Every structure is written in structure tokens, then in C-alpha cells.
Amino acid sequence: MSTNVHGYVALLLHAHIPYVRHDEADITLEERWFFEAVVDSYLPLIEMMDRLLEEGVPYALTLSLSPPLLAMLEDAGLQKRLRKHLASLCELAQREVIRLWGHAEFGATARLYADRYHRLLALYDRLRGDLIGKFRSLRSSGCLELITCAATHAFLPLVKNDAALRAQLEAAVQEFRRHFGSAPAGIWLPECGYTPAVEPHLEALGLRYFVVDAHAYAGAPTSVPLRTPSGACAFARDLDAGAQVWSAESGYPGDPDYREYYRDIGFDLGANGGAEWEYLKPYVLPDGARIHTGFKYYRVTGTGDAKAPYHPAQAAQKAQQHAEHFVASRVAQLRRLAEEREAGVGGSAAQPPQPPVIVCPYDAELFGHWWHEGHQWLEAVLRGLAAARSDRVVVSATTLGGYAAAHAPTPAAVLPESSWGRGGYAEVWLQPRSQWVHPLLHAAEDRLVLAALKHRKTELLSPLQIRALNQAARELMLAQSSDWTFILDAETVTHYAVKRIETHIASFHKLLDTFENDTDIFSIRKLSELVTALERKSPFLPEVHYRLYQPAAVSFFRDSSGELSTPVPSQPDTVPPMRILMLAWEYPPHVIGGLARAVNDLSVQLAAAGHEIHVVTCLAPDCSPYERLDGVHVHRVEVLSTPESLHFLDWVFQMNLAFSDKILRLCAQGVQFDIVHAHDWLVYYAAKECKDALQLPLLATIHATESGRNMGKLDTPVQKRIHALEHKLANEADHVVVCSPYMQQEVMHLFHIPFHKMTHIPNGVMPFRVPAACDSTSNRKLSQALSLSSVSPGDALPPILAFLGRLVYEKGVHILISAMQTVLKECPAARLVIAGTGPELEALQQLAAPFGDHIRFTGFLGETDKSLLLHRADLCVFPSLYEPFGLVALEAMASGTPLIVSDTGGLSGIVEHGINGYKVPPGDVGLLASHIVQLLQNPAAAAELAADALIKVRDRFGWEQIGAITLSTYATLISAHEEPSGIFLHQKEIIK
């Protein structure tokens, strides 16, 4: 092998405990599961990560935290009981030290337990019981990545209704965002339970990667993740790495020197009563039931009942040896993969082979709880990976998200339903002992979906009724937990599992029965008491809403190839001609940003499809108050004041008054509209007036948010007022359209809009053609900026980098200018052309001044000059810090120009790294410069990326298919408005 190959190892720990909180004052066996997991697994894990950070050891670890676990970690009552449990362990440890004082075999182990439990209690107190906050802090170090899991760890392939499946995922994302301030990028599918039905929901919720079991790959190499129909990255569990930990026969935890889990003083002492039992009694359950106390003094030894004493030092040495063996095995595995790849066919210059990644997922509770030395082994593995090197392979630890962002998967695949359970599918959760469960769950799903449809309009319900439906959703979700059917399969505490299933299902039906009969004061009081009691019993998923169970809105979905599919025909007999009212404050030639172009292109497409489109917008200089352009009726309204003469928000209000007057005049002239389509917050007042006065359905497109534009900060009164108006528009609208999955997440979070009330429809792009040369002043200005006049005939043209867009902070132009210092060292002839204007112009010019003629500003460019620049540029670069969609990236792709974008917002969904462009983390100057140099020095590779990008634009972002989806959304909304019981259906249902 001539060169080193980079390979990765990704360790993932899945942390989950079923929701076992109880109201009883006494600790129950089930709550002990939670306490033991925290004490044995989570606190030692935090200790380990802190130690690695303090010593400067670079590590990478992915941790999934299930919503039930997070709910119990934040519960104040459980925190108090957990501390009491820790204090009890410290007390028993001290008594054990005294009891075993001088004992040749057990005395040293007892002292180690005392040190351990006192240390963990001190850590818990330092954290003030806030483990969630600690995980949040550790995530900020960059070494720990946090992801989510389904809301109650339901086995998703056995969920019947699509709405119930979506609710499990959406509620999980809500909870993760509530605890950690941002949406998760990935998800651990419970039990690795994959079903193709999750795909549209993964895309809509921005969940970009997950893990499946190896057999789901059907023979494909498991070291290279696959791209699924939603565009997500599917990692495969590595069987070799799994067997070394999980195998009952050959796995490390079964080594004779490790501590034996099942020999505990909770069962060994006081078998015949007497003093030993009195000694132990305060530390078992209140009813005297024997339990594991955590004090174990024997090692695995062998398969028989006879056990030898445990020697902690010897076990620690074995953990180190096993860690070294694990790391060496991964290095050898990566070396073998590299050799196999070298012997096969390599990648092209533009698309090098993806580096292999070995994915190692384990239950977090295995470490420390079941396998006492697990954290010692894990820490040694992470230290070993930080120093792992080979003469042929460079090995690095990585998080799943880090790998997915840097190496987007190229191979596309449709995966089968699968799991990592026995038999590879659903045998564990669907077998004779549990077959009675799923009909009950499915019937409850059906009932809640019907209730959600019946009560589609929450404004018609009382707050108590909404609480009742929300609690019904919680009860159903809690009954769906895969833990209960797992327990039935394992035949452990089956009575408890049966009770939990039956209790939640009974509470669910009692809630809905009482809800449906709340016709008098007595029944209302009864409903209130029931809801209050159940809420108090399970303070869980506080943001969950029954509307999650309404059928999904019309939305893009992907076909088996992974491409966006538009199955809705656009023939006039499928969607009858409609009269559509568009409200937009900007429309060509009055252009402020991308909104004007998006509204114009959509309107033209809908008019071409045979619909009557009326756009009400602001009067622009040198324009008529009314004209028909490309089949679109454009009504330009004069606002008596100007933005300069009034406070901007006051001017917006005046603009809306003028819009409303114009619309009422149109109606008085006999123009009757079928629907109102409002674009962004600036037209909120007029949109609401049209909805109320004309009794029309209202569709709102949220193109961007004030919070996003300001990086989440709303400091000024104006910013807060704009945010409030955005919130009002989103909630007033009967349906909301967003341009990217990123925006869907943002709108859901900021304005509490449920998933079913939104549709993701991307912006499109018209074909870009090379315009004929012209001698306009602006064209000469562009030529001067390109410095073409100084190039002699026959000389090589300088490489041109181009940025086009508003010069505002969130566009990241300052990042690009900073990167030019490195770019010019490698490509000294390169020139950067910055086209656009905005409030940051002067500051950017000052930042660019040291670069002289290598950076040129053109000011605003018209459509012809913009097209010329796009075609002339060798590379377009859009380093946005915030980008709801990224229309200019589509324009570059449609021009056949290679591009580099930030891996953020809508740009993340448009560009596939290494396939049709490059993506870099927002703000990463070094990597941005590196990619620019790479593409400038390898024009063949850049051309290949551009060719693939052009194909993607033609196939997925054409206005014809986007118009068809929009028309279908209109038709469904109009139908639902005309029939109050009407509902949003998935496109597959619409076309039947």
C-alpha cells in the first residue's frame, strides 16, 4: 500500500430506562432500575469523560438519551430519592468496611466500594442533581455528541398508524430541543428497529442519521454507510466489534477475572434470618423483598455456582488488556478493509472512496452496571484510539454526526424492516406471550387518530378538553414502550409489564370516554379530576399535543431511488382552475432578497398551469399600478408614507392597510378568490383581514425568521415585535409552507406549530442560460470587477471565486474573506468577486482592503449581470451562518458552476458533500480555504461535481413539479375549509 488510508471507529452508547416513576413514598423495585443505572453507569460515565477532558485526551463518543430517561433525570422527586439512595449506599459501604475489617479477600474490595460511593455522592452534589445540564456541558466540549430516541422507546416497525409513528419521533425531537436547546441531528431507533415508513418523518424532522443492524445491508459492506430514501445516513452495526462485547460465549464481560453480577450480599447475607438479616434489612425493599445492593465480592470464575473472590486490581489489568485487544482488532480490521479496497476499484478524482467507519453501539447500562469494569475498558479504548496508528492505516475515533457531516454517504439503498433483536426482526416484541398487546395498541392508535381528526380545530375546545386529549396521547405512548413486551419475552417481572400495559390502555380509554361525555357540570368535574390525577402521576412529555396524531400534511416524499417524487398530476381535470391571491411586499422589479424571485417564479408557473393568479405588492418606481406579466395579474399598491419617513413597523402597518383596501376593491369588482397565500410576516395584517372578512383559507409561507437572522437573539423591541408577528402569522394560517426541513424544525420550535400543519416545499430555479453579451454600464462594471480588461489575448484567465447575496452578517462573507489569505498562498492569481449590497458593505470592504485587487465588490447586479457572473465564475462560495433555503446555490448549480456551501439550514439539503458540491461547517475558515484550493487546483473534479449538480437541479427543483405540489396543497386546504370535517391527506391518498 503506497499511502496511508484514514479509517474511523464510532462508539455509541444508548442510554435508556423505561418510565418507572411512581408516586409512592417508598422506593419500588422499578425505581431501583433507574437509581442503579445512574449510580453504576451514568455518573461513572461523566467521571470518565471529565477525566479525559482534564488530561487533554481527544475522544469522540455518541450518546443517545431517551425521553423517558431525560424525564426521570429532571424529576425533582426522583432526584431527592436518588440522593437518598446514594447516601444509603455510602452508609452501607461504611458498615461493610467495618464488617469486613481485616478480611483477607474482601476487606480491600469493601474499602474500594466506600471510596467509590462517597466519590459519586460528592459528584452528584456538585452537579446539584442536574445530570442533563452536565451532559449539555460535555456536549459543548465537542467530544460528546448527543442524539435522541423515540418518545417512549416504541418498537417502530409494529406501530400501525403513520400518525402514531410520526408522533413518537416528533415528540422525541421536541423533548430533546427542550432539554438541549437545539434539535438532534440523529436518532437511535429503539432496538435498531427500522421500517421504511420512518423515512419521510426522518427527513421532515431533520434526523440525518441512524443505526441499523448489519443484516439490513443485505451483503453490502457494513463499513460504508448507505444513503436512504430520505437522504439520511444509515450506519450498520459492526458484528465483529459487537461480538467482542456482547457475545455470551466470547465477549469480554464474561472473563473469569471480572466481577460476578449475580453474587450480591442482598441474596448472600441472612439467608436464615438472624443478625445478618437485621443488618441487611434497611437496604432492601420496604416489604423485605431481596434485591441487588451493589455490594458484590466474587468474580465470574467459571460456569458453575462456585465463585472465587474478586480482585479489583486483577480485573482492572484485564480491562486494559481487553481494551488494547479491541483497539488492535479495529486497526487490523481497517487495514484489511483498506487492502480490499486497494485491490478493487478506487473512486474517481472528484469522488474519492469514502473512508471506512466501524460502528460500535452498546447499551450504556452495560458499562458499570452489568459489566462492572466496563468504564475502565471504555476509557482505555478511547485513550487507545487517540493514539492508534499503523503503518498502513490512520485510525481516529469519531461521532456518528461528525462522520456523516464530513463524508456524506454516496451509495443509495432501500433497506428492509429489521432490528438487532433475536431473529433480526420483531420476534422478541411479537411472540405468543405478547401477541395480545398489539391489537390493544392498534385499537388505541385508531381511536386517538379519529379523535384528533374530529377535534382538528383546537379553538373549539376548552383548555381542560385539550389537556385530556394530550394526556390520552401520553398514556398511549407509555403503553407503546418496547420495554413491556421485552419483559414479557424475557419472563422476568411479567406481572409488572402486564400491569403497565393494561393500566395505560385503561386510562387512555377512560379519558376519551369521559371526554366524550362531558355534557354537564358533574361530568366536567369528573374529567378534571381524572386528568389532574394522571398528569400528576406521569409528569412526562410536557409539550406533547394530541394534534401530532392528525394525518400528515401534503409534503414531498422520496421514491426508492432517494429522489424527490411528485406523483400528483398537474392536468386541469385533476386540480380544477383556482383563483389565488398572493400577498408579498416585494415582487420584481422591487427585489430585496430571494422572496421576490420565489414568489414571481411560483406565480408564473401556476398561471402557466391554467390558474388565475393575483399578486398584491408594493408599487415600485417606473411601474404601472396594474399589469399582466407572464400571465400573472400584478397589483402594485402605493403606500402614502415611505419607510424612511416612518418607523419601519409603522410603515408596514400602513402597507397592510393599503393592501386590504386594494383587495376589497377587487372583490367589489367581482373578483372572488379561492385561497390567500401570504409570504412572510410583513403581510400578516392583510392576510388575517382576508381570512376573516372574506372567509378564505389562509396558507402562509415562512421564508425566514427574525430569530434565525439574528442567530437566536431577540434583543431590540423591533426584533421582538417582528418575532411576535411571525408567530401570529404561523398560528393564524390554516397551513404553513416552509422551504426546507431545516426551516420546518425552526418554525416548529419557535412558534409551536405541529408537524402536521406544515408542508416542506423547496424553492425552485428557472433554467439559467448564458446571456448574450451586451454593452450596458453594469456589464462594463462587472467586466472591470472581473479584471478581464487587463488580461491580454492568449493569457490564461484568472480563477474567479464568486459570492452573490445580501451583505449581512448571517451570509458569512467575512468568513470567505478571511479564507482568502490561505487561498492566495496556494492560488495567487485567484480573484474573489462579491456581488450584492447591504448594511455590512463598508465593514466588509475594510476587511478586504489588504487584499487589494484580489477582492472586488460589484454592488447590486441585475439578472443579466448575475447570470454572466455565475457562468464566468470558476467556483461559487456561499459560507452562510444562517440560510433558510439558499436559492442562489440553486442558481449556481443551474448555471453549471461548482460550489461550496456551509453545512447549515437549507443549504445542507441542497448540496450533497462530494457528490454535487462541497459542504463545510459554518464558520470553519480553515476547511473552507482547503476546499476552495482543492477545487481550483482540480478543475476536472470540480466539473464533475457541477455536472451532477445540474442533473439534480433539473430533476428535483424544477418549477413544474414544485407548482404541482403547491396546487395540490391549495386544493386540499380549500377542500378542508369547505368541509369542516375535512382533513389533510398524504399525497398518496390524494391521487387515489
N, C-alpha and C positions, 0 to 999 in steps of 0.2 A: 504494500500500500504506500503510495507516494506521499500522501498528505494525511494529516490528522482529520478525523471526522468527529463532529460535535454530536454528542448524544445526551439525553436528558432522563432523569428519574423524577417522577412526580409522586410524592407521598400525600395521600388524602386520608383524613380521619373523619369518620361520620359520627357525630355526637347526637344521640337521641335517647330519650326516656319517655315512655308514654305518659300522658297527662294523668298523674295519680295523686293530685292534691285532694285532701279530704278536710271536711270541716271539724272532724272530731279533735278534741284536745289531745287525746292520746295518740302517739305515733303508731301508724299501721305498718304492716309488712310492706305494703306497696310504696309508701313514702320512704321506707328504708332503701328501696331500689335507687331512688333519687339521691338520698343522702350519701349512700355508698359510692355512687358514680361521681359525685362532686369531690368527696374526700379521697377516693382511691385514684380517680382518673383526671378530673378537670383541674383541681388545684395543683397536683404534681406536674401536669402539662404546662400550666402557667409558670410554675417554678423553673421548669426546664427551659422554656423559651426566654424567660428573663435572664437566666444564667448564660445562654448562648449570646444574647444581645450584649450583656455586660462584658463578655470576653471577646466581643468583636468577631464572632464566628458567623459567617454568612450562611444562612439557611433559608429554605423555601418549604413551606408547608401549607396545604389547603385544608381548611376545617369547615365542615358543614354543620350548622346548628339548626336543629329542627324547631319549629314554632312551639310545640309543647314543652320542649326543654327550656326555651327562652322564657316562656310564660311562667314556669316554675322558678327559674333563676331570679326573675324580677318580683316574685310574690313576697310581700313583706312578712306575711305569716310564716311562710316556708323558710325565709331567711332566718327568722328568730329560732324556729325549731331546728334548723340546720346548725346554727351556732351552739344550741343546747346539746345537740348530738356530738359536735366536735369536743365540747367541754366534757361530756360524759366519756368520750374516748380517752381524753387526757387523764381523767380521773382513774379510769380502769387501767391505763398504762402505768400510772404511778403504783397502783396496787399490784400490778403484775411484776413490776421491778422488785417490790418488797417480797411478794410470794415466791419469786424465783431467785432471790438473792443467793449467790454462791452456787447456783445450779450450773454444773459444768457445760451442759449442752444448750440450755435455754436462756440462761441469765443475760448473755450478751444480746441475744435477739430481743428480749424484753426491753432492754435499755434503748435499742435502736427504735423500737415502736414508740417509746416515750418521747424520744427526740423528734421523731417524725410527726407525731400528732400535735405536739406543742408548737412545732415549726409551722404546721399547716393552719393551726388556730391563729397564730400570730399573723400569717399571711392573710387569712380571711378577715381579720380585724383591720389590717392595714387597708384592705380593699373596701372596708365598710360593707362587706357582703355583696358588693357590686361586681360580679364576675363579667357581666355583659360589658360594663364600662371598660374593664381590663382587656377583654378581647378586642374592643374597639380601639383601645390604645395600642395594643400589639399589632393590629392591622396597619396602623399608621406608620409602623416601622418599615413596611414594605416586605417583610419576611413572611408574614402570615396573610393568607387570603381567606376571606370568609364567604361562604355561599349558603344557600338556603336549601330547604327540603319541602315536600308537600305539607299542607297545613296541619294535618293530623297523621302524617305518615301512612296515608291510604295506599293500598296496592293498586296503582292506577289502571293496569290492564283490566281489572274487574269492576271498575266504575262504569255504570251503564250509560248515563246521560252525558252528552258533551258539555252541557252547562255545569253539571256537578264536577266533571273533570277540571274544567276551567276554574271553578270556584276553589278547588284545592290548591291550584297553582297561584291564582291571583291573591288569595288570602295570605299565602306564604310570602309573596313579594311585599304585600302591604306590611306585614309584621316585620320583615327584615328592614324595610325602609324606616319603620317607626323606631326600631332599636338602633340602627346604624347610620341613618341619615341619607342613605342612597340605596338605589335598587341593586340587587345582586346581579352579577354577570353570569353566574352559572347556578346549576341546581343538582343536588343529589336526588335522583329518582328513587323513592323508597324501594329497598330490596333490589336495586338495579332494575326495577320493573318498568320496561319500556313498551309503549304501544304507539304506533304511528299516529294515533288520534291526538297525541300531545303536540304534534308539530306546529299547527297554526297558533297554539297558545304560547309555545316557547318563543316564537317569533314576535307575537304581539306584546309579550311581557319583557322582551329584551333579554331572555335567558339564552346565552350564546354557547353554552357547552354543558355536557353531562357525561355520565359514565354508563356503559353497558357491559354485560358480561361478554367474555371472549367469543362464545359460540354464536353471538348475534352477528359477528363478522363473516360467518359462513366461509371460513377458509382464507379470507383476506389477511394480510399481515397486521397483527394487532399493535405493532409498534408505530403505525402511522394512523392518526385519527382520520375519520371519514366525515364528509360534509353531508348532512342530512337534508331532506326536502325543505326544511325551514331555514336552511343556511347555517344551522348550528354545527358545532364541532362535537362529534361523538367519539369519546375516548373509550378504549377497550381495556378491561381489567386484565393485567398480565397474569397468566396462570402459574408460571414458574415462581414469580415473586409471591403470589398468593399462597401457593402450597408451602413455601418455606415458613410461613407464619400460621396459616390456617389448618394445615393438614394434621389430623389427629394422630397419624402414624409417624410422619417425618417432620412435623413442624417444630420450630424452636421451643415453643412453650411447654412441650411435653418432655423436655430434657430432664433426666433424673435429678440434677442439681437444683432445679428451680423449686420455688415454694409450692407446696401442695395446697390447692384452694379448699378442698373439701374437709381437711382436718382442722377444725376450729374449736377453740375452747367452749364455744356456745353449745357444742354437742359432746365434747370430751369430758367436761367437768360435771360433777354432780349427777352422774347417771342414776345413782341410787338415793338421791336426795342428800340430806345431811348438811354439814357445814359448807361443803363445796357448792351445793345448790343455793344456799343462802348468800354465799359470796357472789355468785353469778347472777342471781335473780334481778337485781336492779338494772341489768344491762341487756336483758332480753325483752320481749314484748310484754305489755302490761298484763295480758291474760296468761303469761307464763309460757307461751309458745317459744320453743328454742329457735334461735336464728344464728346466722354468722355474725360474730362480733368483730372480726377483722384481726383477731389475735391467733396466729397460726404458727406452729413451731416445727412442722415437719416438711420434708421435701418430697418430690414426686416419687423418687426411689425406683419404683417399678410398677407393674400392673396389679400386683396383689394388694391386700389390705395392710400388710406390714410396711411401715414407713420409717425411714431413718431421720434423725434430727436435721433440721435446716441449718445451713451455714451461709449467712449472708455474703461474706467475702468470696466464698467459692462461687456462689450464684452470680455475683457481680462480674467476676472474671469470665464466667461462661457467657454472660450477656455481651461482654466486649468481644469475645471470640466469635460469637454468632453475628454480631454487627459487622465485624471485619469480613466474615464469610459472605454475608448478604451483599456488602458493597463490592467485594471481589466478583461475586456472581453477576452483579449488574454490569460491571465493567466488561467481563468476559462475554456477557450476552450482547452488549452494544458492539463489542469488537466483532463478534460473529455476524451480527446484522450488517455492519459496515462491509465486511468481506463479501457477504452475499450480495449486497447492493453493488459493490465494485465489480463483481463477476457478471452482474446483469447489465441492464441498460440504464445509463445515467440520465439525468434531466437535461433539458436544453439550457442554453445560456441565460435565457430570460426566466426560466423556471427551474432552478436547481432542485434536486431531490429534497424532500422535507427531512429534517433530522429526526432520527427515531426518538421516541419517548416511551419509557416503561412506566406504566401507571399502576400504582400500588395502593389500592383502597382497603382500609380496615375500619372496623368499629372502634371508636375512640375508647369505649369502655373495656375493650380487651386489654388495653395498656394500663397497668396498675391494679385493676380490679381482678380480672380473671388471670392475667399474667402479671404477677407482682413486679417482676423485673422489666416489664415492657418499656417503661420510660427510660431506664438505663440503656436498654438496647436501642431505642429510638434516638436518644441523644447521641449515642456512639455512631449510629448510622448517619445522622445529619453532619456530625463532625467529619466522618469519613468521606462523605460526598463532597464536603467543602474542600477536601484536599485530594480527591480522587483524580489520578492522572494515569495515562497509559501511553505506551509508545505509539499507539495507533488511534486511540480514542480519547477525546477530551470529554469528561463526564461532568455534568452540572445538575444540581437539584433545581427544580422549577415548580412553580404553581401551575395548576391547570389553566387559569386565566392568562398567566404570563406566556405560556406556550401558545395558547390559542390566538393571542394578540400578535405575537411575533411570527407565527407560522400557521397562517390560516390554511385549513385543510383543502387540498386540491381534489382528491378522489371523491366522487359523489356516489351515494348509495342509498337504497331504500332498505331499512333494517326491519327484521321481523319482530313480532312480540317476543319478549324474552325476560328473564330475570336471573339472578345468581342463586336462586333457591334450588332445592332438590328437584332434579328433573329438568331444570332450565327454564321452566315457565311458571305455572301457577299452582303446582301440586301442593305446596306447603299451605297455601291460603285457601285452597278449594279442594277439599277431600271429604270423605264420609263424615268425619267428626264436625266439620264446619259447613257442610252444604246447606244447612238450614238458614245460615246467616244471610247469604247474598240475596235471596228473594225478599227478605225483610228490608235490606238496604235499598234494593232497587225500587221497591214499592214506595219507600220514603222519598227517594230521589224524585220519582214521578210526581208525588203529591206536592213536594216543595216547588218543583218547576211549574206546575199548574197554578199554585198559589201565587208565585212570583209573576206569572203572566196575568192572572186575574187582577192583581193589585199593582199593575205596571206604573200607575201614577201615584207616587208616594204622597203628593199633596192632598189626596183624598183620604188619607189615613191619619189617625191620631198618633201622637208620639208613643202611646202605650201599644198600639197595634204594630207599629214599626218595630218596637223593642221585642214584641212577641215573635214576629217573623224572623228577626235577627237571631233570637235565641233558638228558634227552631233550626236555623242553619247551623248553629254551633252544636246542637245535640246531634244532628245528622253527621256532621263532620267527626265528632268524637266517637260515634258508633262505627265510623268507617276505618278507624285506626287498624292497620295491619297487625298490630301487636296482639289484639284479642284472638284473631284466627291463628296466629303463630303459636300462642299459648295452647290453643285447642289442639294443634298438631303435635306440640311437644308433650302434651298431657302433664303439665306441671300444676299451676294453680287454676285449673279449668273452671272451678266454681266462680272465681273472681272474674274471669274473662266473660263467662256467660252472663253474669250479673251486670257487667258494664254494658254489654251489647243490649240486653233486654231493657235495662234502665234508661239508656239514652233513647232507644226507639220508642219506649212507652212515653217518655217525657215529650218527645217530638210530636207524637200524635195527640197527646193531651193538650199541648199548646195550640195546635191547629184546631182541634175540636172546640176548645174554649174560645179561641179567637173567632171562629165562625158563628158562635152562639152568643156573642157579647151584645145582646139586644136590650138589656136593662141594667139598672144600677147594680143589682146583685151579681150578674154575670161579669160585668166590668170589674167589680171589686175582686171577684174570683180570679179573673185573668191577671189583674195587677199583683195579687198575692203569689200566683204561680210564677209569673215572670220574675218577680223580685227574688223569690226563693232560688230559682235556677240560676239567675245571674250571680247571686251571692255564692252559690255552690261552685260554680265554674266561671270565675272571672278570667275569661280566656278569649283571645281574638277580639279585642275591644272595638276594632274598626270594621269587623265583618258586617256585611249588609246583605239582606236577602235578595237584593237585585242582582247579585252575582249569579243567581240561578235563572235569570231570564235568558232566553236564547240569544246567541251571539248576533251581533250586527253584521250587515253585509261587509265583507272585507276581502282583500286579496288573499288568495291562498296559493300554495305552490303545487305543481304537479310532481310526478315521480322523478323527473329529471332535476328537480330543485329550482326550476324556473317559475316565475310568477305566471299564473294561469288566469285567463279571463274567459270563463265559459259562458258569460251572459251574452247572447246575441244582441246586435245593435240594430236589427231590422225594425222599421217603423211599426210592424204589427206586434212586435214583442214589447216595445216601450212606446206607448201612444205619444203623439206630439204634446209637448208641455210648454207652458208659458212661464219662464223662470225669471225672477227678479234678483239680480246680483247687486250687492252693495259693497263698494270698495272706494276708499278715499283716494287711491292712486290708480291711474289707468293710462296707458300710453296715449300721448307722449309725456304725460306727467308721471315720471318714474322716480321713485325714491329708493326702492330696493327691488328684491325679487318678487314681491307680491304683485306688482303691476303686470309683470310678464306672465306670471302664473294665471292670473285672472283673465288676461287677454287671450292667452292660448287656449284655456279651457272654454271660454265663451265662443271663440271661433270654431272650435271642434264641435261643440254642442249645436251651434247654428248650422254647421255643415251636415249634422245628423238629422236635420229637419225640425229643430225645436226653435221656438221664438224666445230670444234672449234679450233682456233689457238690463243694461248696466247703468246704475246711477252712481256718478262720481263727481269729482270737483272740476270746475271749469279751469282749463289750462290756457295760457296765453296763445293767441293766434289759432284758437279752436272754436268751432261753432257750438252753440248750446245743445244742438242735436245733430247727429249724423249717423248714417248707417255704414259701418265699416266691416267688411268681410262677413256680411250677413247679420252683424250684431247691432242692435239699437243702443246707441250710446247717448245717454242724457247727462250733460255736464251742467252742474248746478253752481251758480255763483254764490259765494259766501260774502256777505256785505263787508265784514271785517276781514283782516288779514292776520296770519299767525304772529306777525311782528307787532301789530297794534294791540293784541290782546294776550293775556296769559294763554299758553297753548291749550290747556284743558278747557278754558272758556271758549276758545275758537272752535275746538272740537264739538262742543255743545251747539254752537251756532251752526256749524256744518250739518249736524244731525237734524236741526230744525229745518234747514233748507232742503235736506234730503226728504224729510217727511212731507213737506209742502209739495214737492215735486211728485212724489208717489201718489199722494191724494189727488192731485190734478190729473195724473194719468188714469187713475181709477174713475174719476168723474167723466173722463173722455171715453169710458167703456172698456179700458184695458183691464182684464181680470187675470190675476196671477194664480198659479197653482202652488208655488212654493217660494220662500225667501231664502237666499243663500248669502249669508253675511261673512265678510272676510275681515277678521281681526277686531280688536276691541274698539277701534275708532268709530265704528258704525253701530255700536251697541244700542244707543237710544233709538235710532231709526228702525233698527231690526226689531226691537221689542214693540215699538209702536205698530209696525206692520203685523206682527204676530197677533197682538191683542185687538187692534182695530179692524183688521181685515180677516181675522180668524184663519191665518195661514200657518202651515207647518214651517218651522224655522230650522234651517241647517246652518251651522257655524263652522267655518274653517279657522282653526287657531294656527297661524303660520309661525309664530314665535311668542315667547313670553317675556315680560319685563324682568322676572326673576332670573331667567336664563341669560338675558342680555347683560345683566349686572352680576353674573357669577353667584347668584343666590342671595345677594344683598339688596335689601329694600330700605335704604337709609333716608331718602328725602320724601317729603309729603307727596310730590308728584309721582314718584315711583310707586308709593303705596296706593295712591289713587288709581293709577293705571292697572296695578295688580288687582285691585278690587273690581274694576270694570271688566277685566278679563274673566274673573271669577263669575261675575254676574252673567256675562255672555255665555260662558260654558254651561252654566246651570239653567239659564233661561232657554237655551236651544233644546229642541226635541232630539237632536242628534248632533254629534261633533265629528268633524273630519280633521285628521292630522296627517302630516306628510311623511312621517317616518315612525318606526317603532320607538325610537328614542323620544320623539315628541309625545307619543302615546303614554309612555312612562311618566314624562314630565307633567302632562296635563292631569293624569290620574292622581299623581301625588299632590300637586299644587292646589287643585280645585276639587278633589274628591269625586271625580267623575268615574263611574264604574266602567269596567271594560266593555260591557255590552252596549253602552251608549256611544261608543266611538268606533270609527272606521279609519283604517290606515289606507290612504290613497296617495301614492307619491306624486310629486310634480312630474311633468313630462318635459320634453325638449323637441323643438322643431328641427328638422334636418339642417345642418349648417353647411353651406356651400361657400367655396372661395369666391368672394365678391370681385367684380370687375374693378380694375384699378381706376382710381379717379384722382382728380387734381384738387380736391377740396382742401380748404385750410386745415381742417382737422386731420386729413390724411397726411399732409406735409408735416404737421406737428408730430404725428405718430412716427413717420419716417425719421424725423430728427431724433425722436426719443430712442428709436432703434439704432441710431447712428449708422444707418445704411449709406448715407451720403458720403461718409468718409472711407467707405470700402471701395477699393479700386477694382475694376473689372478683372476677373480671374482670381482675385484673392478669396480665400476661404471666409465665409460669413461667420461672424462671432456667434457662439451659442447663446441663445436668448432664453432666459427664465421669465415667466410672466405671472403676475398676480393681478386679478381683476376683482373688484368689490368695493364695498363701503370701507372707508378708512376709519374704523372704530376699533377700540381695544380688543373686543372679542374675536375679531378676524385674525389676530395673531401676526400681523405684518411685522411687528417688531421682532418676533422670533425669526422670521425669514431674513430680515436684515442682519441680525446677529449671526446667522448661519453663513452669511456671505463671506465672512472673514476666513473660514475654513475652506469654503468652496473656491475662492480665488487663489488660494495656495496651490490647489490641485489643478484648477482650470482658470488660469489668469486672464484668458480672453473673454470669460463669461460676462454677460450683462443681465441685470435684473430690471425689468420694466414693470412699474407699479401703476396700474390704471384704476382711477377712481378718485373720489373726493370724500371728505368727511371731517369731523372735528379733530381727528388725530393727525391731519396732514402736516401741520407745521412741526409737531414733535417728531414725526417720522422723517421729515426732511432733515432735521437737525441730526437725528441718529444716523442717517445715511450720508451726511456730508463728508466724513472721512474717506468714503469710497469713491468720491469723485464721479467721473462719467460711467463708472460701472453700475450705478443705480440711477435710473431715470424715472421721473414722475410725469404722467401724461395728462393728469386731470380726468374729467369725465369723458368717456368715449361713447359715441353713438353706436347704433347696431352695426353699421358697415365697418367702422374702425375696430370695434370689438372683435368682429369676425376676422378681420385682417390680422389682428394681434394673435388671436387663438391659432390661426393657421401658420403664422410666421414663427411662433414660439417653438423651441425645441422641447420645452418642458413647462407645464403649468404647476404651480405650487400654491396650495391653499391650507395654511397652518392654523386653522381656526381653533380658538379655545372653546367656543360655543357655536354650534351650527345646527339649527333645527332640521334643515334638509341639505342644502348645498347645490342649488340649481346651477351655479357656474361650473361646478365639477362635471355635471352632465353635459354642459355646453362644450367644455374642453374635450370630453370623451366623444361627443358627436362631431367634433372637428378633427378627430384623429390625432389629437395631441396627447402624448404621455403625461401622466400627472402623479403628484404626490400630495396626500391629504393627511390631516390629523385624524387619528382614530377616535373620533368623537361624534356624537349626535347623528344626524342623518348621513354624514359622510361615511360613517362606519358601515352602513348598509349598502351604500352605492358602490364603494370600492372594495374589491377582494384582494387582499395583500398578496403580491407575487403573481396574480392572475391577470388583472386588468389595471393595475397601478400599484403604488406602494402606500402603506399607512405607517405613521409614526405616532407615538404617544404625544398628546398635546403638551407643548412647551419643551420638548426634548430637542434642544438646539443641535447637540452632537449627532444624534441619529438622523435628524433632518438633513444636515450637511452631508453626512455619509451617503445617504440615498441619492441626493442630488448629484454628487460626484459620480456615483456608481452608474447612474443612467446617462449622464453626459458623456462618460468615457466608454459607454457600451451602447451606441445608438441602435444596434440590431436588437438587443434585448428590449430597449425602450419601444421600438417599433412594434415588437411582438405584443407587448402589453397594450399598446394603443389599438392594435387590430382587434384584440379580444374585447377591449372596452367599447369599440364601435359596434361590435356584434351585440353586446349586452344592451346598449342604448336602443338599438333597433328592435330587439326582441322584447324588452321589458319596460321601456319608458316612452313608448310612442303614445301620442295623444289619442289615437283612435281607441286603444284598449282602455286607457285611463278615462276617456269620455264615457265608454260603455259602463264601466264600474260606477261612475258618478251618476249616470242616468238611472241605473238600477237602484242606487241608494235613494235618489229622488222618488222613484216610483214606489218603493217600499214605504218610505216616510209618508208620502201622500195617502197611500192606502191605509196605513195605520192611523192617520189623522182623520180620515173619513169614517173609519170603523174603530171606535174606541177600544174594542177588544182585539184589534189587530196587533200583530207583533212583528218584530224584526226577525227575518229568517236568514239562514245562511244562504249564500248564493246557490249552493247545490239544490236547496229546496225551491228557490225562486224559479229555476229553469225547468222544474219538473212539469 
